[in-house]
Amino acid sequence: MAESDNILTKLQDLLLYLIPQLNKFPRDQKFVLGDRIETKLLEVQEFCLRAYHGRDKRGHLLEVNLQLEVAISDQLMAVSSM
């Protein structure tokens, strides 16, 4: 990737890489954990697109940050309870 790539390009690259990887998850995890990861990444991409094209960039970026913090917190709690 070139240094001029922005967050939207990097997110697209991540999705292109990650979605086939999620399909390799074990069946019981693919439909729960895999779906959650894919959904969260698509939500992050949506907020980044809104920030990129909208006027209220800060508001959308703060929402992305909050979404990621909640997702990471949820995953850490799920892993620690195993």
N, CA, C and O of each residue as an XYZ file, in Angstrom:
328
protein
N       0.835     -1.184      0.000
C       0.000      0.000      0.000
C       0.881      1.251      0.000
O       1.902      1.315      0.686
N       0.475      2.200     -0.756
C       1.197      3.465     -0.790
C       0.866      4.268      0.458
O      -0.177      4.072      1.081
N       1.769      5.175      0.813
C       1.528      5.981      2.014
C       0.350      6.928      1.841
O      -0.227      7.389      2.826
N      -0.011      7.221      0.591
C      -1.109      8.151      0.357
C      -2.476      7.488      0.550
O      -3.501      8.166      0.486
N      -2.504      6.167      0.785
C      -3.780      5.489      1.020
C      -4.444      6.062      2.268
O      -3.799      6.274      3.295
N      -5.725      6.305      2.155
C      -6.451      6.830      3.314
C      -7.144      5.694      4.056
O      -7.035      4.531      3.665
N      -7.844      6.027      5.106
C      -8.490      5.028      5.946
C      -9.522      4.219      5.173
O      -9.706      3.033      5.446
N     -10.195      4.841      4.215
C     -11.194      4.120      3.439
C     -10.550      3.011      2.608
O     -11.093      1.910      2.511
N      -9.407      3.297      2.016
C      -8.688      2.291      1.231
C      -8.204      1.173      2.135
O      -8.299     -0.002      1.780
N      -7.689      1.528      3.296
C      -7.193      0.513      4.227
C      -8.332     -0.372      4.756
O      -8.166     -1.583      4.903
N      -9.476      0.237      5.039
C     -10.635     -0.551      5.479
C     -11.115     -1.493      4.376
O     -11.467     -2.642      4.643
N     -11.128     -1.006      3.145
C     -11.538     -1.849      2.027
C     -10.577     -3.028      1.872
O     -11.007     -4.162      1.660
N      -9.273     -2.755      1.979
C      -8.276     -3.823      1.908
C      -8.470     -4.830      3.038
O      -8.365     -6.038      2.824
N      -8.751     -4.333      4.235
C      -8.983     -5.216      5.374
C     -10.205     -6.100      5.138
O     -10.159     -7.303      5.396
N     -11.291     -5.513      4.651
C     -12.503     -6.292      4.372
C     -12.250     -7.345      3.294
O     -12.704     -8.483      3.415
N     -11.530     -6.967      2.246
C     -11.230     -7.923      1.180
C     -10.389     -9.083      1.685
O     -10.538    -10.210      1.214
N      -9.517     -8.819      2.627
C      -8.701     -9.883      3.207
C      -9.495    -10.693      4.234
O      -9.431    -11.923      4.251
N     -10.237     -9.998      5.082
C     -10.828    -10.637      6.247
C     -12.054    -11.500      5.939
O     -12.240    -12.541      6.569
N     -12.871    -11.101      5.008
C     -14.104    -11.855      4.749
C     -13.804    -13.305      4.329
O     -14.454    -14.217      4.840
N     -12.860    -13.552      3.434
C     -12.534    -14.965      3.154
C     -11.968    -15.691      4.386
O     -12.189    -16.891      4.551
N     -11.251    -14.979      5.235
C     -10.710    -15.591      6.453
C     -11.832    -15.977      7.411
O     -11.765    -17.017      8.067
N     -12.859    -15.140      7.488
C     -13.999    -15.442      8.366
C     -14.725    -16.696      7.912
O     -15.275    -17.430      8.732
N     -14.730    -16.940      6.620
C     -15.383    -18.146      6.099
C     -14.641    -19.415      6.501
O     -15.189    -20.513      6.395
N     -13.415    -19.277      6.956
C     -12.623    -20.428      7.393
C     -12.827    -20.738      8.881
O     -12.312    -21.738      9.381
N     -13.573    -19.886      9.584
C     -13.841    -20.128     10.999
C     -14.605    -21.444     11.148
O     -15.321    -21.857     10.236
N     -14.451    -22.093     12.288
C     -15.285    -23.279     12.558
C     -16.763    -22.899     12.483
O     -17.145    -21.771     12.797
N     -17.574    -23.846     12.067
C     -18.988    -23.586     11.817
C     -19.691    -22.886     12.976
O     -20.453    -21.944     12.758
N     -19.444    -23.337     14.204
C     -20.139    -22.747     15.355
C     -19.700    -21.317     15.627
O     -20.458    -20.549     16.219
N     -18.497    -20.939     15.211
C     -18.012    -19.579     15.431
C     -18.237    -18.677     14.225
O     -18.324    -17.456     14.355
N     -18.330    -19.293     13.052
C     -18.475    -18.505     11.832
C     -19.743    -17.666     11.849
O     -19.736    -16.508     11.431
N     -20.821    -18.249     12.330
C     -22.106    -17.559     12.250
C     -22.348    -16.603     13.406
O     -23.250    -15.768     13.330
N     -21.578    -16.703     14.458
C     -21.740    -15.785     15.579
C     -20.598    -14.771     15.568
O     -20.808    -13.585     15.313
N     -19.409    -15.245     15.843
C     -18.261    -14.348     15.931
C     -17.910    -13.753     14.570
O     -17.650    -12.555     14.464
N     -17.900    -14.585     13.533
C     -17.575    -14.104     12.190
C     -18.543    -13.028     11.730
O     -18.138    -12.021     11.150
N     -19.822    -13.248     11.993
C     -20.836    -12.266     11.601
C     -20.670    -10.965     12.381
O     -20.821     -9.878     11.823
N     -20.364    -11.078     13.657
C     -20.163     -9.865     14.474
C     -18.976     -9.050     13.958
O     -19.059     -7.827     13.842
N     -17.886     -9.728     13.654
C     -16.694     -9.029     13.156
C     -17.000     -8.340     11.833
O     -16.671     -7.168     11.647
N     -17.626     -9.061     10.921
C     -17.954     -8.483      9.616
C     -18.906     -7.298      9.756
O     -18.709     -6.261      9.122
N     -19.930     -7.452     10.580
C     -20.901     -6.371     10.781
C     -20.235     -5.135     11.377
O     -20.489     -4.013     10.939
N     -19.384     -5.346     12.373
C     -18.718     -4.206     13.020
C     -17.801     -3.485     12.037
O     -17.770     -2.255     12.009
N     -17.060     -4.235     11.236
C     -16.186     -3.601     10.244
C     -16.980     -2.812      9.209
O     -16.561     -1.731      8.794
N     -18.110     -3.342      8.797
C     -18.948     -2.611      7.847
C     -19.527     -1.348      8.479
O     -19.672     -0.331      7.801
N     -19.858     -1.400      9.771
C     -20.331     -0.203     10.467
C     -19.225      0.843     10.554
O     -19.466      2.031     10.337
N     -18.016      0.396     10.872
C     -16.879      1.320     10.940
C     -16.653      1.954      9.572
O     -16.417      3.158      9.476
N     -16.724      1.149      8.515
C     -16.556      1.680      7.169
C     -17.638      2.719      6.859
O     -17.357      3.754      6.255
N     -18.867      2.436      7.273
C     -19.959      3.375      7.025
C     -19.711      4.715      7.728
O     -19.887      5.773      7.123
N     -19.305      4.674      9.001
C     -19.042      5.925      9.716
C     -17.859      6.675      9.112
O     -17.866      7.904      9.051
N     -16.857      5.944      8.671
C     -15.706      6.602      8.030
C     -16.121      7.245      6.710
O     -15.656      8.336      6.379
N     -16.990      6.580      5.956
C     -17.502      7.177      4.720
C     -18.311      8.437      5.014
O     -18.202      9.440      4.308
N     -19.124      8.368      6.070
C     -19.905      9.556      6.448
C     -18.975     10.705      6.846
O     -19.232     11.858      6.500
N     -17.908     10.398      7.563
C     -16.955     11.428      7.974
C     -16.219     11.984      6.767
O     -15.990     13.190      6.674
N     -15.852     11.114      5.852
C     -15.089     11.534      4.671
C     -15.910     12.458      3.787
O     -15.391     13.442      3.261
N     -17.200     12.142      3.619
C     -18.039     12.899      2.700
C     -18.886     13.968      3.387
O     -19.428     14.844      2.713
N     -19.009     13.914      4.696
C     -19.894     14.843      5.393
C     -19.179     16.047      5.961
O     -17.959     16.178      5.866
N     -19.961     16.913      6.547
C     -19.414     18.121      7.165
C     -19.032     17.881      8.619
O     -18.065     18.460      9.114
N     -19.784     17.033      9.300
C     -19.537     16.771     10.719
C     -18.551     15.612     10.873
O     -18.901     14.554     11.396
N     -17.331     15.822     10.418
C     -16.319     14.763     10.451
C     -16.037     14.304     11.875
O     -15.956     13.104     12.139
N     -15.891     15.241     12.780
C     -15.558     14.905     14.157
C     -16.626     14.023     14.805
O     -16.305     13.044     15.479
N     -17.877     14.368     14.599
C     -18.966     13.591     15.185
C     -18.964     12.148     14.697
O     -19.136     11.218     15.485
N     -18.769     11.966     13.399
C     -18.749     10.608     12.839
C     -17.521      9.834     13.319
O     -17.605      8.639     13.604
N     -16.388     10.520     13.406
C     -15.167      9.844     13.862
C     -15.259      9.479     15.345
O     -14.758      8.433     15.757
N     -15.888     10.326     16.138
C     -16.109      9.985     17.544
C     -17.026      8.765     17.670
O     -16.825      7.923     18.546
N     -18.020      8.673     16.806
C     -18.915      7.513     16.817
C     -18.161      6.236     16.433
O     -18.381      5.182     17.029
N     -17.278      6.330     15.445
C     -16.447      5.175     15.063
C     -15.603      4.744     16.247
O     -15.517      3.555     16.554
N     -14.989      5.692     16.901
C     -14.139      5.389     18.055
C     -14.942      4.686     19.151
O     -14.484      3.698     19.725
N     -16.119      5.191     19.433
C     -16.975      4.581     20.450
C     -17.367      3.162     20.049
O     -17.323      2.247     20.871
N     -17.746      2.980     18.794
C     -18.132      1.646     18.306
C     -16.979      0.656     18.478
O     -17.186     -0.476     18.915
N     -15.768      1.089     18.132
C     -14.606      0.201     18.250
C     -14.284     -0.117     19.702
O     -13.959     -1.258     20.030
N     -14.370      0.876     20.571
C     -14.094      0.638     21.985
C     -15.093     -0.348     22.588
O     -14.713     -1.222     23.367
N     -16.355     -0.210     22.232
C     -17.375     -1.134     22.730
C     -17.123     -2.534     22.181
O     -17.212     -3.511     22.925
N     -16.815     -2.644     20.908
C     -16.569     -3.955     20.302
C     -15.370     -4.640     20.941
O     -15.423     -5.836     21.229
N     -14.302     -3.905     21.162
C     -13.105     -4.487     21.773
C     -13.396     -4.902     23.205
O     -12.977     -5.975     23.639
N     -14.103     -4.068     23.936
C     -14.463     -4.391     25.316
C     -15.315     -5.654     25.375
O     -15.082     -6.528     26.210
N     -16.311     -5.747     24.480
C     -17.164     -6.937     24.439
C     -16.357     -8.190     24.148
O     -16.573     -9.229     24.771
N     -15.430     -8.098     23.205
C     -14.635     -9.260     22.840
C     -13.695     -9.671     23.969
O     -13.504    -10.862     24.212
N     -13.109     -8.697     24.659
C     -12.225     -9.026     25.781
C     -13.005     -9.712     26.904
O     -12.507    -10.644     27.535
N     -14.222     -9.246     27.144
C     -15.051     -9.875     28.174
C     -15.433    -11.289     27.769
O     -15.464    -12.189     28.608
N     -15.721    -11.490     26.503
C     -16.099    -12.820     26.017
C     -14.926    -13.787     26.119
O     -15.105    -14.947     26.488
N     -13.730    -13.314     25.794
C     -12.549    -14.171     25.848
C     -12.184    -14.491     27.299
O     -11.791    -15.615     27.610
N     -12.314    -13.511     28.173
C     -11.939    -13.734     29.570
C     -12.910    -14.683     30.282
O     -12.548    -15.300     31.284
N     -14.129    -14.801     29.772
C     -15.108    -15.688     30.402
C     -14.995    -17.131     29.917
O     -15.698    -18.009     30.418
N     -14.127    -17.380     28.957
C     -13.971    -18.746     28.420
C     -13.153    -19.614     29.342
O     -12.926    -20.787     29.045
